[in-house]
Amino acid sequence: MPLAFLHKPIYARRIEVLSKIIEPHLSSGDHILDIGSGGGALAAKLRSEAAAAGKEIAIQGIEKHPRGGEEVETLSFDGYQIPCEDGHYDMTILADVVHHEEDYMQLLKEAVRVTKKYLVIKDHTPRGLLGYRRICFMDWAANNPYGVKCLYRYFTAEEWREIYESLGVSVKVELESIRLYPEPFNLVFGNSLQYLAVLSREGAGE
Ligand SMILES: C[S@@+](CC[C@H](N)C(=O)[O-])C[C@H]1O[C@@H](n2cnc3c(N)ncnc32)[C@H](O)[C@@H]1O
C-alpha cells in the first residue's frame, strides 16, 4: 500500500510528541492505564520518557481488540467495564480512542471512575478549510491497516468542554493545536486538527 511507508515515521513522531506532553504530569510511583492502547507504543514510550526524567511508573494497556505482541502488558476488556475498583489508576489515557467508540459516554464515565488524579484525552477536532474531510482521510489511513472501525465523528473543543462538565472533571491543560507530525504533514493533518486535554478528577462528583 503506497501510504504504508509513511505511517512508521509519522506514527513515531506522534508518539514522541504525545509522550513529551504527558510526561510532566506524571509522578514517580504512578500507576497508569492506557485505554485503547493498540500496540502499546505510546505506553512504552511514556514509560521510557518518565524513566529518562527519573520517574519510575507502572503502565498497562487495555484493549477492546488486542492485536497481540503489544509493547506493554495489555488487558482485554469488553470496552465498557474496566475490571478494577474506583480510582485505581493515578492517570488514565484515551489517545485517539473516543472517536472510535459508539457509546463514548460510557467509555468516558468508566475512565473517570477508575482515575484517581488525571485523565488525558487526545483526539481530533474538525477546524479550518475542509478540516472534517482531512481528519476523515487521516483517520481512515491510520486505522484501515489495523481493521479499526472509524465512525467519522469528532467533537469540537466546545463540545469537549460540555462533555467535561457533564463528567464533573476540570481542565488542567488544554491544547487546541499540536505539531504532532513531521513537516509538511502538520500543515494538512496536524496543528489545529489535533486536540489534547489533561483533566483533573479533583472535585469529580463524589
Ligand atoms: C487509533 S487507535 C489508537 C491506539 C493508541 N491509543 C495510540 O494512541 O496509538 C484506537 C484504538 O482504540 C481501541 N478502542 C476503540 N474503542 C475502544 C474501547 N471502548 N475500549 C478500548 N479500546 C477501544 C481500538 O481497538 C484501537 O486499537
The ligand as an ORCA input file, in Angstrom:
! r2SCAN-3c Opt
* xyz 0 1
  C      -6.466      4.897     16.707
  S      -6.137      3.557     17.771
  C      -5.143      4.378     18.993
  C      -4.162      3.464     19.666
  C      -3.327      4.127     20.760
  N      -4.167      4.709     21.781
  C      -2.423      5.201     20.216
  O      -2.606      6.360     20.541
  O      -1.526      4.875     19.442
  C      -7.688      3.335     18.626
  C      -7.729      2.081     19.477
  O      -8.830      2.165     20.377
  C      -9.389      0.876     20.527
  N     -10.746      1.037     21.071
  C     -11.833      1.560     20.483
  N     -12.878      1.587     21.341
  C     -12.408      1.088     22.494
  C     -12.983      0.855     23.766
  N     -14.262      1.144     24.047
  N     -12.207      0.340     24.723
  C     -10.906      0.047     24.479
  N     -10.314      0.204     23.300
  C     -11.059      0.736     22.328
  C      -9.294      0.272     19.150
  O      -9.343     -1.137     19.194
  C      -7.932      0.807     18.685
  O      -6.880     -0.086     18.958
*
